[in-house]
Amino acid sequence: MKPRRHPRHAQLHLPPLDADQALTLVAILERTISAIWRAHGDPMSERLLSRARPLDADDQPDDYVDDGDPNASDDTLF
């Protein structure tokens, strides 16, 4: 088993999309994000503003994290 450089992160694996499907997905995601901000915007904004400094590379763990999944992808973060 090859060690991964980053801990697991959220991923969304999509099938190949044509242009219309991709635009529909973008519209759905934009509406979802807007709904989340409407529902939770104030607490999320307060949390963002309360951080002493923005997250940077030093805040990210760079040690291998074994989550027990031998089939886990070793994709790097985008």
N, CA, C and O atoms as a Tripos MOL2 file, in Angstrom:
@<TRIPOS>MOLECULE
protein
  312   311    78     0     0
PROTEIN
NO_CHARGES

@<TRIPOS>ATOM
      1 N           0.8350   -1.1750    0.0000 N.3       1 MET1
      2 CA          0.0000    0.0000    0.0000 C.3       1 MET1
      3 C           0.8790    1.2360    0.0000 C.2       1 MET1
      4 O           1.7760    1.3710    0.8320 O.2       1 MET1
      5 N           0.6220    2.1300   -0.9270 N.am      2 LYS2
      6 CA          1.3900    3.3590   -1.0690 C.3       2 LYS2
      7 C           0.8400    4.4310   -0.1170 C.2       2 LYS2
      8 O          -0.3630    4.6890   -0.1180 O.2       2 LYS2
      9 N           1.6940    5.0520    0.6860 N.am      3 PRO3
     10 CA          1.1970    6.1010    1.5830 C.3       3 PRO3
     11 C           0.6910    7.3010    0.7940 C.2       3 PRO3
     12 O           1.2580    7.6710   -0.2340 O.2       3 PRO3
     13 N          -0.3710    7.8920    1.2860 N.am      4 ARG4
     14 CA         -0.9170    9.0910    0.6560 C.3       4 ARG4
     15 C          -0.2830   10.3230    1.2740 C.2       4 ARG4
     16 O           0.1250   10.3090    2.4360 O.2       4 ARG4
     17 N          -0.2030   11.3700    0.5020 N.am      5 ARG5
     18 CA          0.4090   12.6040    0.9930 C.3       5 ARG5
     19 C          -0.5660   13.4410    1.8010 C.2       5 ARG5
     20 O          -0.1490   14.1680    2.7020 O.2       5 ARG5
     21 N          -1.8460   13.3570    1.5020 N.am      6 HIS6
     22 CA         -2.8450   14.1880    2.1550 C.3       6 HIS6
     23 C          -3.9110   13.3030    2.7890 C.2       6 HIS6
     24 O          -4.1620   12.1890    2.3290 O.2       6 HIS6
     25 N          -4.5310   13.8070    3.8390 N.am      7 PRO7
     26 CA         -5.6520   13.0600    4.3940 C.3       7 PRO7
     27 C          -6.7960   13.0460    3.3860 C.2       7 PRO7
     28 O          -6.7970   13.8190    2.4270 O.2       7 PRO7
     29 N          -7.7460   12.1860    3.6010 N.am      8 ARG8
     30 CA         -8.8970   12.1120    2.6940 C.3       8 ARG8
     31 C          -9.6170   13.4420    2.6580 C.2       8 ARG8
     32 O          -9.6240   14.1840    3.6400 O.2       8 ARG8
     33 N         -10.2110   13.7320    1.5450 N.am      9 HIS9
     34 CA        -10.9660   14.9660    1.3730 C.3       9 HIS9
     35 C         -12.2230   14.6690    0.5710 C.2       9 HIS9
     36 O         -12.3230   13.6360   -0.0900 O.2       9 HIS9
     37 N         -13.1650   15.5740    0.6360 N.am     10 ALA10
     38 CA        -14.4280   15.3890   -0.0690 C.3      10 ALA10
     39 C         -14.1870   15.3600   -1.5730 C.2      10 ALA10
     40 O         -13.4520   16.1810   -2.1210 O.2      10 ALA10
     41 N         -14.8170   14.4050   -2.2130 N.am     11 GLN11
     42 CA        -14.7070   14.2760   -3.6610 C.3      11 GLN11
     43 C         -16.0790   13.9960   -4.2320 C.2      11 GLN11
     44 O         -16.9370   13.4270   -3.5570 O.2      11 GLN11
     45 N         -16.2830   14.3880   -5.4500 N.am     12 LEU12
     46 CA        -17.5050   14.0980   -6.1670 C.3      12 LEU12
     47 C         -17.0900   13.5280   -7.5100 C.2      12 LEU12
     48 O         -16.5380   14.2410   -8.3470 O.2      12 LEU12
     49 N         -17.3500   12.2580   -7.7160 N.am     13 HIS13
     50 CA        -17.0040   11.6060   -8.9810 C.3      13 HIS13
     51 C         -18.2300   11.6370   -9.8810 C.2      13 HIS13
     52 O         -19.2730   11.0720   -9.5500 O.2      13 HIS13
     53 N         -18.0940   12.2960  -11.0120 N.am     14 LEU14
     54 CA        -19.1970   12.4530  -11.9480 C.3      14 LEU14
     55 C         -18.9410   11.6660  -13.2180 C.2      14 LEU14
     56 O         -17.7940   11.4890  -13.6300 O.2      14 LEU14
     57 N         -20.0040   11.1990  -13.8310 N.am     15 PRO15
     58 CA        -19.8240   10.5870  -15.1430 C.3      15 PRO15
     59 C         -19.5340   11.6870  -16.1630 C.2      15 PRO15
     60 O         -19.7280   12.8640  -15.8620 O.2      15 PRO15
     61 N         -19.0840   11.3380  -17.3350 N.am     16 PRO16
     62 CA        -18.8770   12.3700  -18.3620 C.3      16 PRO16
     63 C         -20.1920   13.1080  -18.6240 C.2      16 PRO16
     64 O         -21.2500   12.4900  -18.7450 O.2      16 PRO16
     65 N         -20.1100   14.4240  -18.7080 N.am     17 LEU17
     66 CA        -21.3030   15.2490  -18.9240 C.3      17 LEU17
     67 C         -21.1770   15.9980  -20.2400 C.2      17 LEU17
     68 O         -20.0840   16.3930  -20.6460 O.2      17 LEU17
     69 N         -22.3240   16.1890  -20.9050 N.am     18 ASP18
     70 CA        -22.2880   17.0660  -22.0680 C.3      18 ASP18
     71 C         -22.4610   18.4990  -21.5640 C.2      18 ASP18
     72 O         -22.6530   18.7120  -20.3670 O.2      18 ASP18
     73 N         -22.3950   19.4690  -22.4540 N.am     19 ALA19
     74 CA        -22.4240   20.8750  -22.0480 C.3      19 ALA19
     75 C         -23.7140   21.2280  -21.3090 C.2      19 ALA19
     76 O         -23.6680   21.9380  -20.3050 O.2      19 ALA19
     77 N         -24.8700   20.7440  -21.7890 N.am     20 ASP20
     78 CA        -26.1410   21.0530  -21.1290 C.3      20 ASP20
     79 C         -26.2070   20.4460  -19.7350 C.2      20 ASP20
     80 O         -26.6820   21.0940  -18.8020 O.2      20 ASP20
     81 N         -25.7390   19.2190  -19.5810 N.am     21 GLN21
     82 CA        -25.7310   18.5820  -18.2690 C.3      21 GLN21
     83 C         -24.7990   19.3140  -17.3090 C.2      21 GLN21
     84 O         -25.1270   19.4950  -16.1360 O.2      21 GLN21
     85 N         -23.6380   19.7350  -17.8080 N.am     22 ALA22
     86 CA        -22.6870   20.4600  -16.9680 C.3      22 ALA22
     87 C         -23.2790   21.7920  -16.5050 C.2      22 ALA22
     88 O         -23.1320   22.1660  -15.3410 O.2      22 ALA22
     89 N         -23.9450   22.5060  -17.4090 N.am     23 LEU23
     90 CA        -24.5740   23.7670  -17.0300 C.3      23 LEU23
     91 C         -25.7010   23.5550  -16.0230 C.2      23 LEU23
     92 O         -25.8670   24.3570  -15.1030 O.2      23 LEU23
     93 N         -26.4650   22.5000  -16.1850 N.am     24 THR24
     94 CA        -27.5230   22.1840  -15.2240 C.3      24 THR24
     95 C         -26.9230   21.8950  -13.8540 C.2      24 THR24
     96 O         -27.4340   22.3680  -12.8390 O.2      24 THR24
     97 N         -25.8470   21.1240  -13.8200 N.am     25 LEU25
     98 CA        -25.1940   20.8190  -12.5510 C.3      25 LEU25
     99 C         -24.6640   22.0920  -11.8890 C.2      25 LEU25
    100 O         -24.8110   22.2650  -10.6790 O.2      25 LEU25
    101 N         -24.0520   22.9770  -12.6640 N.am     26 VAL26
    102 CA        -23.5400   24.2370  -12.1250 C.3      26 VAL26
    103 C         -24.6920   25.0510  -11.5290 C.2      26 VAL26
    104 O         -24.5520   25.6200  -10.4460 O.2      26 VAL26
    105 N         -25.8150   25.1100  -12.2200 N.am     27 ALA27
    106 CA        -26.9700   25.8590  -11.7120 C.3      27 ALA27
    107 C         -27.4720   25.2610  -10.3990 C.2      27 ALA27
    108 O         -27.8080   25.9950   -9.4690 O.2      27 ALA27
    109 N         -27.5220   23.9360  -10.3210 N.am     28 ILE28
    110 CA        -27.9580   23.2690   -9.0880 C.3      28 ILE28
    111 C         -26.9980   23.5830   -7.9440 C.2      28 ILE28
    112 O         -27.4320   23.9000   -6.8370 O.2      28 ILE28
    113 N         -25.7080   23.4960   -8.2090 N.am     29 LEU29
    114 CA        -24.7280   23.7800   -7.1660 C.3      29 LEU29
    115 C         -24.7870   25.2370   -6.7210 C.2      29 LEU29
    116 O         -24.6820   25.5200   -5.5270 O.2      29 LEU29
    117 N         -24.9530   26.1710   -7.6660 N.am     30 GLU30
    118 CA        -25.0610   27.5820   -7.3000 C.3      30 GLU30
    119 C         -26.2900   27.8320   -6.4280 C.2      30 GLU30
    120 O         -26.2190   28.5930   -5.4630 O.2      30 GLU30
    121 N         -27.4200   27.1960   -6.7620 N.am     31 ARG31
    122 CA        -28.6330   27.3630   -5.9550 C.3      31 ARG31
    123 C         -28.4550   26.7370   -4.5770 C.2      31 ARG31
    124 O         -28.9560   27.2620   -3.5820 O.2      31 ARG31
    125 N         -27.7410   25.6140   -4.5200 N.am     32 THR32
    126 CA        -27.4770   24.9630   -3.2350 C.3      32 THR32
    127 C         -26.6140   25.8570   -2.3530 C.2      32 THR32
    128 O         -26.9090   26.0320   -1.1700 O.2      32 THR32
    129 N         -25.5640   26.4160   -2.9130 N.am     33 ILE33
    130 CA        -24.6830   27.3080   -2.1570 C.3      33 ILE33
    131 C         -25.4640   28.5280   -1.6650 C.2      33 ILE33
    132 O         -25.3180   28.9350   -0.5130 O.2      33 ILE33
    133 N         -26.2880   29.1080   -2.5320 N.am     34 SER34
    134 CA        -27.0920   30.2590   -2.1230 C.3      34 SER34
    135 C         -28.0310   29.9040   -0.9750 C.2      34 SER34
    136 O         -28.1920   30.6930   -0.0440 O.2      34 SER34
    137 N         -28.6480   28.7360   -1.0300 N.am     35 ALA35
    138 CA        -29.5640   28.3080    0.0290 C.3      35 ALA35
    139 C         -28.8250   28.1120    1.3450 C.2      35 ALA35
    140 O         -29.3370   28.4700    2.4060 O.2      35 ALA35
    141 N         -27.6180   27.5440    1.2800 N.am     36 ILE36
    142 CA        -26.8260   27.3540    2.5020 C.3      36 ILE36
    143 C         -26.4660   28.7030    3.1060 C.2      36 ILE36
    144 O         -26.5660   28.8780    4.3200 O.2      36 ILE36
    145 N         -26.0460   29.6690    2.2740 N.am     37 TRP37
    146 CA        -25.7140   30.9980    2.7930 C.3      37 TRP37
    147 C         -26.9390   31.6840    3.3820 C.2      37 TRP37
    148 O         -26.8340   32.3510    4.4110 O.2      37 TRP37
    149 N         -28.1140   31.5310    2.7380 N.am     38 ARG38
    150 CA        -29.3260   32.1320    3.2990 C.3      38 ARG38
    151 C         -29.6550   31.5300    4.6580 C.2      38 ARG38
    152 O         -30.0560   32.2470    5.5750 O.2      38 ARG38
    153 N         -29.4890   30.2280    4.7900 N.am     39 ALA39
    154 CA        -29.8520   29.5420    6.0320 C.3      39 ALA39
    155 C         -28.8210   29.7280    7.1360 C.2      39 ALA39
    156 O         -29.1800   29.8010    8.3110 O.2      39 ALA39
    157 N         -27.5520   29.8040    6.7750 N.am     40 HIS40
    158 CA        -26.4850   29.7850    7.7850 C.3      40 HIS40
    159 C         -25.4540   30.8870    7.6090 C.2      40 HIS40
    160 O         -24.3710   30.8230    8.1920 O.2      40 HIS40
    161 N         -25.7760   31.8860    6.8210 N.am     41 GLY41
    162 CA        -24.7920   32.9040    6.4570 C.3      41 GLY41
    163 C         -24.1900   33.6650    7.6200 C.2      41 GLY41
    164 O         -22.9740   33.8430    7.6850 O.2      41 GLY41
    165 N         -25.0410   34.1200    8.5510 N.am     42 ASP42
    166 CA        -24.5090   34.9050    9.6660 C.3      42 ASP42
    167 C         -23.5190   34.1050   10.5090 C.2      42 ASP42
    168 O         -22.4140   34.5870   10.7560 O.2      42 ASP42
    169 N         -23.8780   32.8870   10.9640 N.am     43 PRO43
    170 CA        -22.9070   32.1240   11.7500 C.3      43 PRO43
    171 C         -21.6420   31.7720   10.9530 C.2      43 PRO43
    172 O         -20.5400   31.7630   11.5020 O.2      43 PRO43
    173 N         -21.8070   31.4840    9.6560 N.am     44 MET44
    174 CA        -20.6240   31.1540    8.8480 C.3      44 MET44
    175 C         -19.7300   32.3850    8.7080 C.2      44 MET44
    176 O         -18.5070   32.2740    8.7960 O.2      44 MET44
    177 N         -20.3250   33.5480    8.4910 N.am     45 SER45
    178 CA        -19.5340   34.7750    8.3630 C.3      45 SER45
    179 C         -18.7980   35.0880    9.6590 C.2      45 SER45
    180 O         -17.6260   35.4640    9.6390 O.2      45 SER45
    181 N         -19.4910   34.9310   10.7880 N.am     46 GLU46
    182 CA        -18.8530   35.1810   12.0750 C.3      46 GLU46
    183 C         -17.6690   34.2480   12.2840 C.2      46 GLU46
    184 O         -16.6200   34.6630   12.7780 O.2      46 GLU46
    185 N         -17.8420   32.9970   11.9090 N.am     47 ARG47
    186 CA        -16.7520   32.0290   12.0640 C.3      47 ARG47
    187 C         -15.5660   32.4110   11.1980 C.2      47 ARG47
    188 O         -14.4210   32.3550   11.6480 O.2      47 ARG47
    189 N         -15.8320   32.7960    9.9640 N.am     48 LEU48
    190 CA        -14.7370   33.1980    9.0730 C.3      48 LEU48
    191 C         -14.0140   34.4190    9.6140 C.2      48 LEU48
    192 O         -12.7840   34.4770    9.5860 O.2      48 LEU48
    193 N         -14.7710   35.4000   10.1100 N.am     49 LEU49
    194 CA        -14.1630   36.6220   10.6080 C.3      49 LEU49
    195 C         -13.4340   36.4180   11.9310 C.2      49 LEU49
    196 O         -12.5320   37.1850   12.2670 O.2      49 LEU49
    197 N         -13.8210   35.3840   12.6870 N.am     50 SER50
    198 CA        -13.2030   35.1690   13.9900 C.3      50 SER50
    199 C         -11.8460   34.4720   13.9030 C.2      50 SER50
    200 O         -11.1190   34.4070   14.8950 O.2      50 SER50
    201 N         -11.5110   33.9680   12.7660 N.am     51 ARG51
    202 CA        -10.2080   33.3220   12.6170 C.3      51 ARG51
    203 C          -9.1080   34.3660   12.7330 C.2      51 ARG51
    204 O          -9.2000   35.4450   12.1480 O.2      51 ARG51
    205 N          -8.0770   34.0400   13.4850 N.am     52 ALA52
    206 CA         -6.9690   34.9760   13.6820 C.3      52 ALA52
    207 C          -6.2210   35.2210   12.3750 C.2      52 ALA52
    208 O          -5.7710   36.3360   12.1120 O.2      52 ALA52
    209 N          -6.0930   34.1990   11.5760 N.am     53 ARG53
    210 CA         -5.3970   34.3240   10.2950 C.3      53 ARG53
    211 C          -5.9720   33.2700    9.3640 C.2      53 ARG53
    212 O          -6.5050   32.2640    9.8300 O.2      53 ARG53
    213 N          -5.8740   33.4810    8.0670 N.am     54 PRO54
    214 CA         -6.4040   32.4800    7.1340 C.3      54 PRO54
    215 C          -5.5960   31.1940    7.1960 C.2      54 PRO54
    216 O          -4.4220   31.1950    7.5670 O.2      54 PRO54
    217 N          -6.2370   30.1140    6.8290 N.am     55 LEU55
    218 CA         -5.5320   28.8350    6.7640 C.3      55 LEU55
    219 C          -4.4810   28.9020    5.6730 C.2      55 LEU55
    220 O          -4.7160   29.4600    4.6010 O.2      55 LEU55
    221 N          -3.3430   28.3390    5.9490 N.am     56 ASP56
    222 CA         -2.3120   28.2590    4.9230 C.3      56 ASP56
    223 C          -1.7210   26.8500    4.9330 C.2      56 ASP56
    224 O          -2.2010   25.9680    5.6440 O.2      56 ASP56
    225 N          -0.6970   26.6590    4.1510 N.am     57 ALA57
    226 CA         -0.1170   25.3220    4.0160 C.3      57 ALA57
    227 C           0.3920   24.7830    5.3390 C.2      57 ALA57
    228 O           0.3970   23.5690    5.5450 O.2      57 ALA57
    229 N           0.8230   25.6600    6.2470 N.am     58 ASP58
    230 CA          1.3340   25.1970    7.5320 C.3      58 ASP58
    231 C           0.2370   24.6000    8.4080 C.2      58 ASP58
    232 O           0.5270   23.8270    9.3210 O.2      58 ASP58
    233 N          -1.0060   24.9500    8.1410 N.am     59 ASP59
    234 CA         -2.1200   24.4350    8.9270 C.3      59 ASP59
    235 C          -2.5680   23.0520    8.4680 C.2      59 ASP59
    236 O          -3.3120   22.3670    9.1700 O.2      59 ASP59
    237 N          -2.1160   22.6540    7.3030 N.am     60 GLN60
    238 CA         -2.5310   21.3660    6.7600 C.3      60 GLN60
    239 C          -1.5910   20.2620    7.2320 C.2      60 GLN60
    240 O          -0.3720   20.4010    7.1300 O.2      60 GLN60
    241 N          -2.1440   19.1700    7.7470 N.am     61 PRO61
    242 CA         -1.2680   18.0770    8.1620 C.3      61 PRO61
    243 C          -0.5920   17.4530    6.9370 C.2      61 PRO61
    244 O          -1.2540   17.1830    5.9350 O.2      61 PRO61
    245 N           0.7030   17.2290    7.0130 N.am     62 ASP62
    246 CA          1.3850   16.6040    5.8870 C.3      62 ASP62
    247 C           1.8900   15.2270    6.2410 C.2      62 ASP62
    248 O           2.6830   14.6580    5.4910 O.2      62 ASP62
    249 N           1.4590   14.6710    7.3550 N.am     63 ASP63
    250 CA          1.8110   13.3100    7.6980 C.3      63 ASP63
    251 C           0.7870   12.3580    7.1010 C.2      63 ASP63
    252 O          -0.3830   12.7030    6.9330 O.2      63 ASP63
    253 N           1.2360   11.1830    6.7920 N.am     64 TYR64
    254 CA          0.3470   10.1540    6.2670 C.3      64 TYR64
    255 C          -0.6960    9.8000    7.3140 C.2      64 TYR64
    256 O          -0.3710    9.5720    8.4790 O.2      64 TYR64
    257 N          -1.9420    9.7580    6.8910 N.am     65 VAL65
    258 CA         -3.0280    9.3880    7.7870 C.3      65 VAL65
    259 C          -3.6280    8.0940    7.2690 C.2      65 VAL65
    260 O          -4.1820    8.0660    6.1710 O.2      65 VAL65
    261 N          -3.5250    7.0290    8.0410 N.am     66 ASP66
    262 CA         -4.0750    5.7420    7.6420 C.3      66 ASP66
    263 C          -5.4950    5.6410    8.1650 C.2      66 ASP66
    264 O          -5.7220    5.5010    9.3670 O.2      66 ASP66
    265 N          -6.4550    5.7150    7.2380 N.am     67 ASP67
    266 CA         -7.8400    5.6290    7.6560 C.3      67 ASP67
    267 C          -8.3770    4.2040    7.5350 C.2      67 ASP67
    268 O          -9.5720    3.9700    7.7180 O.2      67 ASP67
    269 N          -7.5020    3.2630    7.2280 N.am     68 GLY68
    270 CA         -7.8830    1.8640    7.1750 C.3      68 GLY68
    271 C          -8.4760    1.4190    5.8560 C.2      68 GLY68
    272 O          -8.8410    0.2510    5.7240 O.2      68 GLY68
    273 N          -8.5880    2.3020    4.8720 N.am     69 ASP69
    274 CA         -9.1650    1.9510    3.5840 C.3      69 ASP69
    275 C          -8.0400    1.6700    2.5920 C.2      69 ASP69
    276 O          -7.4270    2.6060    2.0780 O.2      69 ASP69
    277 N          -7.7550    0.3800    2.3100 N.am     70 PRO70
    278 CA         -6.6590    0.0600    1.3950 C.3      70 PRO70
    279 C          -6.9450    0.4640   -0.0510 C.2      70 PRO70
    280 O          -6.0260    0.5240   -0.8680 O.2      70 PRO70
    281 N          -8.2090    0.7420   -0.3740 N.am     71 ASN71
    282 CA         -8.5680    1.1090   -1.7370 C.3      71 ASN71
    283 C          -8.7590    2.6100   -1.9200 C.2      71 ASN71
    284 O          -9.2410    3.0540   -2.9620 O.2      71 ASN71
    285 N          -8.3850    3.3850   -0.9170 N.am     72 ALA72
    286 CA         -8.5960    4.8370   -0.9850 C.3      72 ALA72
    287 C          -7.7150    5.4480   -2.0720 C.2      72 ALA72
    288 O          -6.5860    5.0190   -2.3070 O.2      72 ALA72
    289 N          -8.2710    6.4600   -2.7210 N.am     73 SER73
    290 CA         -7.5510    7.1690   -3.7640 C.3      73 SER73
    291 C          -6.4070    7.9830   -3.1430 C.2      73 SER73
    292 O          -6.5250    8.4610   -2.0140 O.2      73 SER73
    293 N          -5.3180    8.1360   -3.8700 N.am     74 ASP74
    294 CA         -4.2320    8.9890   -3.3790 C.3      74 ASP74
    295 C          -4.1890   10.2770   -4.2060 C.2      74 ASP74
    296 O          -3.1260   10.8650   -4.4020 O.2      74 ASP74
    297 N          -5.3740   10.7100   -4.6910 N.am     75 ASP75
    298 CA         -5.4540   11.9740   -5.4260 C.3      75 ASP75
    299 C          -4.9540   13.1000   -4.5420 C.2      75 ASP75
    300 O          -5.1330   13.0830   -3.3240 O.2      75 ASP75
    301 N          -4.3290   14.0690   -5.1710 N.am     76 THR76
    302 CA         -3.8870   15.2320   -4.4070 C.3      76 THR76
    303 C          -5.0360   16.2370   -4.3740 C.2      76 THR76
    304 O          -5.9530   16.1840   -5.1930 O.2      76 THR76
    305 N          -4.9660   17.1440   -3.4170 N.am     77 LEU77
    306 CA         -5.9780   18.1930   -3.3310 C.3      77 LEU77
    307 C          -5.8570   19.1070   -4.5180 C.2      77 LEU77
    308 O          -4.7670   19.2780   -5.0640 O.2      77 LEU77
    309 N          -6.9550   19.6950   -4.9250 N.am     78 PHE78
    310 CA         -6.8830   20.6040   -6.0550 C.3      78 PHE78
    311 C          -6.5500   21.9200   -5.5800 C.2      78 PHE78
    312 O          -6.4370   22.8530   -6.3750 O.2      78 PHE78
@<TRIPOS>BOND
     1     1     2 1
     2     2     3 1
     3     3     4 2
     4     3     5 am
     5     5     6 1
     6     6     7 1
     7     7     8 2
     8     7     9 am
     9     9    10 1
    10    10    11 1
    11    11    12 2
    12    11    13 am
    13    13    14 1
    14    14    15 1
    15    15    16 2
    16    15    17 am
    17    17    18 1
    18    18    19 1
    19    19    20 2
    20    19    21 am
    21    21    22 1
    22    22    23 1
    23    23    24 2
    24    23    25 am
    25    25    26 1
    26    26    27 1
    27    27    28 2
    28    27    29 am
    29    29    30 1
    30    30    31 1
    31    31    32 2
    32    31    33 am
    33    33    34 1
    34    34    35 1
    35    35    36 2
    36    35    37 am
    37    37    38 1
    38    38    39 1
    39    39    40 2
    40    39    41 am
    41    41    42 1
    42    42    43 1
    43    43    44 2
    44    43    45 am
    45    45    46 1
    46    46    47 1
    47    47    48 2
    48    47    49 am
    49    49    50 1
    50    50    51 1
    51    51    52 2
    52    51    53 am
    53    53    54 1
    54    54    55 1
    55    55    56 2
    56    55    57 am
    57    57    58 1
    58    58    59 1
    59    59    60 2
    60    59    61 am
    61    61    62 1
    62    62    63 1
    63    63    64 2
    64    63    65 am
    65    65    66 1
    66    66    67 1
    67    67    68 2
    68    67    69 am
    69    69    70 1
    70    70    71 1
    71    71    72 2
    72    71    73 am
    73    73    74 1
    74    74    75 1
    75    75    76 2
    76    75    77 am
    77    77    78 1
    78    78    79 1
    79    79    80 2
    80    79    81 am
    81    81    82 1
    82    82    83 1
    83    83    84 2
    84    83    85 am
    85    85    86 1
    86    86    87 1
    87    87    88 2
    88    87    89 am
    89    89    90 1
    90    90    91 1
    91    91    92 2
    92    91    93 am
    93    93    94 1
    94    94    95 1
    95    95    96 2
    96    95    97 am
    97    97    98 1
    98    98    99 1
    99    99   100 2
   100    99   101 am
   101   101   102 1
   102   102   103 1
   103   103   104 2
   104   103   105 am
   105   105   106 1
   106   106   107 1
   107   107   108 2
   108   107   109 am
   109   109   110 1
   110   110   111 1
   111   111   112 2
   112   111   113 am
   113   113   114 1
   114   114   115 1
   115   115   116 2
   116   115   117 am
   117   117   118 1
   118   118   119 1
   119   119   120 2
   120   119   121 am
   121   121   122 1
   122   122   123 1
   123   123   124 2
   124   123   125 am
   125   125   126 1
   126   126   127 1
   127   127   128 2
   128   127   129 am
   129   129   130 1
   130   130   131 1
   131   131   132 2
   132   131   133 am
   133   133   134 1
   134   134   135 1
   135   135   136 2
   136   135   137 am
   137   137   138 1
   138   138   139 1
   139   139   140 2
   140   139   141 am
   141   141   142 1
   142   142   143 1
   143   143   144 2
   144   143   145 am
   145   145   146 1
   146   146   147 1
   147   147   148 2
   148   147   149 am
   149   149   150 1
   150   150   151 1
   151   151   152 2
   152   151   153 am
   153   153   154 1
   154   154   155 1
   155   155   156 2
   156   155   157 am
   157   157   158 1
   158   158   159 1
   159   159   160 2
   160   159   161 am
   161   161   162 1
   162   162   163 1
   163   163   164 2
   164   163   165 am
   165   165   166 1
   166   166   167 1
   167   167   168 2
   168   167   169 am
   169   169   170 1
   170   170   171 1
   171   171   172 2
   172   171   173 am
   173   173   174 1
   174   174   175 1
   175   175   176 2
   176   175   177 am
   177   177   178 1
   178   178   179 1
   179   179   180 2
   180   179   181 am
   181   181   182 1
   182   182   183 1
   183   183   184 2
   184   183   185 am
   185   185   186 1
   186   186   187 1
   187   187   188 2
   188   187   189 am
   189   189   190 1
   190   190   191 1
   191   191   192 2
   192   191   193 am
   193   193   194 1
   194   194   195 1
   195   195   196 2
   196   195   197 am
   197   197   198 1
   198   198   199 1
   199   199   200 2
   200   199   201 am
   201   201   202 1
   202   202   203 1
   203   203   204 2
   204   203   205 am
   205   205   206 1
   206   206   207 1
   207   207   208 2
   208   207   209 am
   209   209   210 1
   210   210   211 1
   211   211   212 2
   212   211   213 am
   213   213   214 1
   214   214   215 1
   215   215   216 2
   216   215   217 am
   217   217   218 1
   218   218   219 1
   219   219   220 2
   220   219   221 am
   221   221   222 1
   222   222   223 1
   223   223   224 2
   224   223   225 am
   225   225   226 1
   226   226   227 1
   227   227   228 2
   228   227   229 am
   229   229   230 1
   230   230   231 1
   231   231   232 2
   232   231   233 am
   233   233   234 1
   234   234   235 1
   235   235   236 2
   236   235   237 am
   237   237   238 1
   238   238   239 1
   239   239   240 2
   240   239   241 am
   241   241   242 1
   242   242   243 1
   243   243   244 2
   244   243   245 am
   245   245   246 1
   246   246   247 1
   247   247   248 2
   248   247   249 am
   249   249   250 1
   250   250   251 1
   251   251   252 2
   252   251   253 am
   253   253   254 1
   254   254   255 1
   255   255   256 2
   256   255   257 am
   257   257   258 1
   258   258   259 1
   259   259   260 2
   260   259   261 am
   261   261   262 1
   262   262   263 1
   263   263   264 2
   264   263   265 am
   265   265   266 1
   266   266   267 1
   267   267   268 2
   268   267   269 am
   269   269   270 1
   270   270   271 1
   271   271   272 2
   272   271   273 am
   273   273   274 1
   274   274   275 1
   275   275   276 2
   276   275   277 am
   277   277   278 1
   278   278   279 1
   279   279   280 2
   280   279   281 am
   281   281   282 1
   282   282   283 1
   283   283   284 2
   284   283   285 am
   285   285   286 1
   286   286   287 1
   287   287   288 2
   288   287   289 am
   289   289   290 1
   290   290   291 1
   291   291   292 2
   292   291   293 am
   293   293   294 1
   294   294   295 1
   295   295   296 2
   296   295   297 am
   297   297   298 1
   298   298   299 1
   299   299   300 2
   300   299   301 am
   301   301   302 1
   302   302   303 1
   303   303   304 2
   304   303   305 am
   305   305   306 1
   306   306   307 1
   307   307   308 2
   308   307   309 am
   309   309   310 1
   310   310   311 1
   311   311   312 2
@<TRIPOS>SUBSTRUCTURE
     1 MET1         2 RESIDUE 1 A MET
     2 LYS2         6 RESIDUE 1 A LYS
     3 PRO3        10 RESIDUE 1 A PRO
     4 ARG4        14 RESIDUE 1 A ARG
     5 ARG5        18 RESIDUE 1 A ARG
     6 HIS6        22 RESIDUE 1 A HIS
     7 PRO7        26 RESIDUE 1 A PRO
     8 ARG8        30 RESIDUE 1 A ARG
     9 HIS9        34 RESIDUE 1 A HIS
    10 ALA10       38 RESIDUE 1 A ALA
    11 GLN11       42 RESIDUE 1 A GLN
    12 LEU12       46 RESIDUE 1 A LEU
    13 HIS13       50 RESIDUE 1 A HIS
    14 LEU14       54 RESIDUE 1 A LEU
    15 PRO15       58 RESIDUE 1 A PRO
    16 PRO16       62 RESIDUE 1 A PRO
    17 LEU17       66 RESIDUE 1 A LEU
    18 ASP18       70 RESIDUE 1 A ASP
    19 ALA19       74 RESIDUE 1 A ALA
    20 ASP20       78 RESIDUE 1 A ASP
    21 GLN21       82 RESIDUE 1 A GLN
    22 ALA22       86 RESIDUE 1 A ALA
    23 LEU23       90 RESIDUE 1 A LEU
    24 THR24       94 RESIDUE 1 A THR
    25 LEU25       98 RESIDUE 1 A LEU
    26 VAL26      102 RESIDUE 1 A VAL
    27 ALA27      106 RESIDUE 1 A ALA
    28 ILE28      110 RESIDUE 1 A ILE
    29 LEU29      114 RESIDUE 1 A LEU
    30 GLU30      118 RESIDUE 1 A GLU
    31 ARG31      122 RESIDUE 1 A ARG
    32 THR32      126 RESIDUE 1 A THR
    33 ILE33      130 RESIDUE 1 A ILE
    34 SER34      134 RESIDUE 1 A SER
    35 ALA35      138 RESIDUE 1 A ALA
    36 ILE36      142 RESIDUE 1 A ILE
    37 TRP37      146 RESIDUE 1 A TRP
    38 ARG38      150 RESIDUE 1 A ARG
    39 ALA39      154 RESIDUE 1 A ALA
    40 HIS40      158 RESIDUE 1 A HIS
    41 GLY41      162 RESIDUE 1 A GLY
    42 ASP42      166 RESIDUE 1 A ASP
    43 PRO43      170 RESIDUE 1 A PRO
    44 MET44      174 RESIDUE 1 A MET
    45 SER45      178 RESIDUE 1 A SER
    46 GLU46      182 RESIDUE 1 A GLU
    47 ARG47      186 RESIDUE 1 A ARG
    48 LEU48      190 RESIDUE 1 A LEU
    49 LEU49      194 RESIDUE 1 A LEU
    50 SER50      198 RESIDUE 1 A SER
    51 ARG51      202 RESIDUE 1 A ARG
    52 ALA52      206 RESIDUE 1 A ALA
    53 ARG53      210 RESIDUE 1 A ARG
    54 PRO54      214 RESIDUE 1 A PRO
    55 LEU55      218 RESIDUE 1 A LEU
    56 ASP56      222 RESIDUE 1 A ASP
    57 ALA57      226 RESIDUE 1 A ALA
    58 ASP58      230 RESIDUE 1 A ASP
    59 ASP59      234 RESIDUE 1 A ASP
    60 GLN60      238 RESIDUE 1 A GLN
    61 PRO61      242 RESIDUE 1 A PRO
    62 ASP62      246 RESIDUE 1 A ASP
    63 ASP63      250 RESIDUE 1 A ASP
    64 TYR64      254 RESIDUE 1 A TYR
    65 VAL65      258 RESIDUE 1 A VAL
    66 ASP66      262 RESIDUE 1 A ASP
    67 ASP67      266 RESIDUE 1 A ASP
    68 GLY68      270 RESIDUE 1 A GLY
    69 ASP69      274 RESIDUE 1 A ASP
    70 PRO70      278 RESIDUE 1 A PRO
    71 ASN71      282 RESIDUE 1 A ASN
    72 ALA72      286 RESIDUE 1 A ALA
    73 SER73      290 RESIDUE 1 A SER
    74 ASP74      294 RESIDUE 1 A ASP
    75 ASP75      298 RESIDUE 1 A ASP
    76 THR76      302 RESIDUE 1 A THR
    77 LEU77      306 RESIDUE 1 A LEU
    78 PHE78      310 RESIDUE 1 A PHE
